[in-house]
Amino acid sequence: MHDALDNFWWLARELTACPTCIVELFQLTPIAKGHHDSSGTGCGGICFPAPTASICKGFTQHPILWHLRWSQHISDFLESNKNPHRTISNLDLELAGNLLHLDCAAQCLDDQEHTILSNGNSLATTFWERNAITNSPPAYLRQLKSAFTEFVWENYLSKSNPINA
């Protein structure tokens, strides 16, 4: 009984120390919709801002088109029929492409407290985005995505939250 009460009081302290915004609990209407894809040579995508999206300074309301060619180092470690014992799979590149897609959108749009709808063609990537994975490249990419989101939230809270100002 005492352990349960201790856990409750710990949870109450943690919740008041770091406020939870509603967008962390529910996905809101997206401010942008986009599609991305990856291959063994690179990745790319397009993001269509909603008419109500707040555009960052220096950008316009036009679609955001991006492309990245993987370095030779990544290509050398890509698993294939010819190299079955390599450490990077195409699904890992799909997840990296998703992370890059969200990063490109975040650099052009004010995505604080907003949702960006990111569509890929890999069911495994969608699964990896929404579920826990342990010790694997997708797990590290998910941690990077979480760190990026946390950075955006900390930046937002430090600038606009009157309690932290």
C-alpha positions as CSV (number, residue, x, y, z in Angstrom):
1,M,0.0,0.0,0.0
2,H,2.8,2.4,0.9
3,D,4.6,1.7,-2.4
4,A,1.4,2.5,-4.3
5,L,1.0,5.8,-2.5
6,D,4.7,6.6,-3.0
7,N,4.2,6.0,-6.7
8,F,1.1,8.2,-6.8
9,W,2.9,11.1,-5.2
10,W,5.9,10.6,-7.5
11,L,3.6,10.8,-10.5
12,A,1.9,13.9,-9.1
13,R,5.2,15.7,-8.6
14,E,6.4,14.7,-12.1
15,L,3.2,15.8,-13.8
16,T,3.3,19.3,-12.2
17,A,7.0,19.7,-13.0
18,C,6.6,19.1,-16.7
19,P,3.2,20.1,-18.0
20,T,1.6,17.9,-20.7
21,C,0.2,19.8,-23.7
22,I,-2.9,18.4,-25.4
23,V,-1.1,17.8,-28.7
24,E,1.1,15.2,-26.8
25,L,-2.1,13.2,-26.0
26,F,-4.1,13.6,-29.2
27,Q,-3.2,14.2,-32.8
28,L,-4.7,17.4,-34.0
29,T,-5.7,18.4,-37.6
30,P,-2.4,18.3,-39.5
31,I,-0.8,21.5,-40.7
32,A,0.9,19.6,-43.5
33,K,0.4,16.4,-45.4
34,G,3.2,14.7,-47.2
35,H,4.7,11.6,-48.8
36,H,8.2,10.2,-48.6
37,D,10.1,7.2,-49.8
38,S,13.6,5.7,-49.5
39,S,15.8,3.4,-51.6
40,G,19.3,2.1,-51.5
41,T,20.6,5.3,-53.1
42,G,18.7,8.0,-51.2
43,C,15.4,9.3,-50.0
44,G,13.0,12.2,-50.8
45,G,9.6,13.5,-50.3
46,I,7.1,16.3,-50.7
47,C,5.1,18.1,-48.1
48,F,2.0,20.1,-48.8
49,P,1.3,22.8,-46.1
50,A,-2.3,23.4,-45.2
51,P,-3.7,26.8,-46.0
52,T,-3.8,27.6,-42.3
53,A,-0.2,26.5,-41.6
54,S,2.1,29.1,-40.2
55,I,5.1,29.4,-42.5
56,C,8.6,30.1,-41.1
57,K,10.4,33.3,-42.2
58,G,12.1,32.9,-45.6
59,F,9.7,30.2,-46.9
60,T,6.4,30.3,-48.9
61,Q,3.1,28.4,-48.9
62,H,4.4,26.3,-51.8
63,P,4.9,22.5,-51.5
64,I,8.2,21.5,-49.8
65,L,10.2,19.2,-52.1
66,W,13.3,17.5,-50.7
67,H,15.9,14.9,-51.7
68,L,18.9,13.4,-50.0
69,R,21.5,10.9,-51.5
70,W,22.9,8.5,-49.0
71,S,26.6,8.6,-48.5
72,Q,28.8,5.8,-49.9
73,H,29.4,4.6,-46.3
74,I,25.6,3.9,-45.8
75,S,25.4,2.2,-49.2
76,D,28.3,0.0,-48.4
77,F,26.5,-1.4,-45.3
78,L,23.1,-1.8,-47.1
79,E,21.8,-5.4,-46.9
80,S,20.9,-6.9,-50.3
81,N,20.8,-10.3,-52.1
82,K,24.4,-9.9,-52.9
83,N,25.4,-8.8,-49.4
84,P,23.0,-10.6,-46.9
85,H,25.2,-10.0,-43.9
86,R,25.3,-6.2,-43.9
87,T,23.9,-4.2,-41.0
88,I,21.5,-1.7,-42.6
89,S,18.2,-2.8,-44.3
90,N,16.0,-0.8,-46.6
91,L,13.4,-0.6,-43.8
92,D,16.0,1.2,-41.7
93,L,16.4,3.7,-44.6
94,E,12.6,4.1,-44.8
95,L,12.5,5.1,-41.1
96,A,15.4,7.5,-41.6
97,G,13.5,9.0,-44.5
98,N,10.5,9.5,-42.3
99,L,12.6,11.3,-39.7
100,L,14.2,13.5,-42.4
101,H,10.7,14.2,-43.9
102,L,9.5,15.5,-40.5
103,D,12.7,17.5,-40.0
104,C,12.3,19.2,-43.4
105,A,8.7,20.1,-42.6
106,A,9.8,21.4,-39.2
107,Q,12.4,23.7,-40.7
108,C,9.8,25.3,-43.0
109,L,6.6,25.3,-40.9
110,D,5.9,26.3,-37.4
111,D,5.0,22.9,-36.1
112,Q,4.8,23.7,-32.4
113,E,1.6,22.2,-31.0
114,H,0.7,20.8,-34.4
115,T,0.6,17.5,-36.3
116,I,2.4,16.8,-39.6
117,L,0.9,13.8,-41.5
118,S,3.7,11.8,-42.9
119,N,2.8,9.0,-45.4
120,G,5.3,6.4,-46.5
121,N,4.8,3.2,-48.5
122,S,6.3,0.9,-45.8
123,L,4.0,-0.8,-43.3
124,A,7.0,-1.7,-41.2
125,T,8.0,1.9,-40.9
126,T,4.5,2.8,-39.8
127,F,4.7,0.0,-37.2
128,W,8.2,1.2,-36.0
129,E,7.0,4.8,-35.6
130,R,4.2,3.7,-33.3
131,N,5.6,0.9,-31.3
132,A,8.6,0.2,-29.1
133,I,11.6,-1.5,-30.5
134,T,14.6,-2.6,-28.5
135,N,18.3,-2.7,-29.6
136,S,18.2,-2.0,-33.4
137,P,18.9,0.8,-35.8
138,P,15.1,1.7,-35.9
139,A,15.2,2.0,-32.1
140,Y,18.0,4.5,-32.3
141,L,16.2,6.5,-35.1
142,R,13.1,6.5,-32.9
143,Q,15.1,7.8,-30.0
144,L,16.5,10.5,-32.3
145,K,13.0,11.4,-33.4
146,S,11.9,11.6,-29.7
147,A,14.9,13.8,-28.9
148,F,14.0,16.1,-31.7
149,T,10.4,16.4,-30.5
150,E,11.6,17.0,-27.0
151,F,13.9,19.7,-28.2
152,V,11.1,21.4,-30.1
153,W,8.9,21.3,-27.0
154,E,11.6,22.6,-24.6
155,N,12.3,25.4,-27.1
156,Y,8.6,26.2,-27.3
157,L,8.0,26.1,-23.6
158,S,11.0,28.3,-22.8
159,K,9.9,31.0,-25.2
160,S,6.2,31.1,-24.9
161,N,5.2,29.7,-21.5
162,P,4.9,32.6,-19.0
163,I,5.9,30.3,-16.2
164,N,9.2,29.6,-17.8
165,A,9.8,33.1,-19.2
